[in-house]
Amino acid sequence: MSGAVESQAPVKIPEFKQVLGHPAPLWMLFMTEFWERFAFYGIRWALVLYIVAQFHDGSGTGEAPANRIYGAYLALVYAAAIFGGYVADRVLGYQRSILLGAAVMAAGLFMISLPSEQVFKFGLATIICGNGLFKPNISTMVGKLYSTEDGRRDSGFTIFYMGINLGAMLAPLLTQYLAKKIFGTEAMPAFKVVFIAAGVGMLISLVWFWFGRKQLQGIGRPAEGEGHKGKVLLVFAGVLASIPVVYFLLAMGAGALQLVLSAMFVGLCGLLLVEGFRNGAIARDKVIAMLIIFTFNILFWMFFEQAGSSFTFLAEKIVDRDIFGPSGTLSDIVYALSGERSFPVSWFQSVNSIAIIALAPVLAWLWVALGRANPSIPRKFGLGLIFNGMAFLLLMFALSKLVTAAGLIPFWTLFMVYVIQSVGELCLSPIGLSMVTKLAPLRLVGFGMGGWFLSTGIGNNLSGIFAGHVSGEGGMTTGSALSGYTFGFWALLGAGVLLFLIAPLIQKLMHGVK
């Protein structure tokens, strides 16, 4: 194809210095992703609460629209990865795509701090465009540090995933502290400070990668003469032109957006299949296996991403967060850290990350220790779906059997929901990133990674639609939550069992990839 970046073809992996058993650049990418995830998750807990408070006067009727905007925003973040992967594969190379994406994303984070609904949505659109260039390509860079036969590959991705979650863990704690304890109050959080702090985190990510990319020894750089500065300016102009388009997609509504995303997914599947058929039967089969996994990935994220939407309103309205008492040492500590004497809603966003950090080394060790008994990729995905379903089963139990006279469910139930979902995430998400780098056609690895994120994006948009149903027209109730989460349990359990049953067929299509 004209204008292709030749350096994206397979190259000999340099002899990297090894740090803690892995190539040294892994740790530079780890910290680059840490700060990007700090920025991304720093605003996660605040978005739906801010939309309801700022644009719906705090009314419960604003919950459903907030959920749908949140889901559409996440969906477009991941859908944009398809274009970011293509730009890196064909135009700029991975390194320059990451740098440009980081700069654009930082600008969008500062924009959403302005208290205007129109500017807020344009800011979200800018974040989406920047993240599309950044997110798929930083993950692809990790895969390029290892050969496809390197047994450390899955462990390397799991370590990288810990970087993601370390940033995601600290971000809600710090941004909530700034918003309530320093610049605002519990009744009136200074949400703009949340968004500004996230923008600063993104700038740190940009600077970290700018100085650390020398460690990559040319991995991810375009061939000489292929990625000149004129192409950077051309892509930047394209990004600026795409922001109004993304704004329009955000404004069109989650239902219409779902049709657009589905059409994109069908088109992407077609392009990957064409490339697979062109490269022979084995490449074709690998692409088919990857696309089947993408379909199950959609369902996983549809329910997992309740964490930033309906679970936030569940925590605010139906969970008993008064676990420390009105006074005492624990209550005083929590108040000093957050400005609240009950468990802050934002802190629930850190539970997932704490669980990932604690459990990721265990899972990384387990996959290696199991040796030949290591579950296949499809069965790991099946486990992810089933664990996600078990989290919803716990909510079903709490909302039907443990509701107090005050209409609240115990704190520990939602806390454990996040932990159980984290186990499912570890079975699925880092393994999925590694899977794409093994199964995607060699010329289109970044494009394949974009497909992985597009399937995640479709699930996220569906999560917003689903969360809107859970909240109903007037705001979340115990009954509406129970009805919605019951559906979530059965859908996830059914999909997980089905994937276990067809796992041998998918594994056959993968031709020995494990």
Secondary structure, DSSP 4 states (H G I P E B T S, - for coil): -TT--GGGS--PPP-PPEETTEETHHHHHHHHHHHHHHHHHHTHHHHHHHHHHHHSTT-GGGHHHHHHHHHHHHHHHHHTHHHHHHHIIIII-HHHHHHHHHHHHHHHHHHTTSS-HHHHHHHHHHHHHHHHHHHHHHHHHHHTTS-TT-TTHHHHHHHHHHHHHHHHHHHHHHHHIIIIIISS-SSS--HHHHHHHHHHHHHHHHHHHHHHGGGGTTTTPPPTTTS-HHHHHHHHHHHHHHHHHHHHHHHT-HHHHHHHHHHHHHHHHHHHHHHHHHT-HHHHHHHHHHHHHHHHHHHHHHHHGGGGTHHHHHHHHTB----S-SSSHHHHHHHHHHS-SSPPGGGHHHHHHHHHHHHHHHHHHHHHHTGGGSPPHHHHHHHHHHHHHHHHHHHHHHHHH---TTS-B-HHHHHHHHHHHHHHHHHHHHHHHHHHHHHS-GGGHHHHHHHHHHHHHHHHHHHHHHHHHHHTTT---HHHHHHHHHHHHHHHHHHHHHHHHHHHHHHHHTTT--
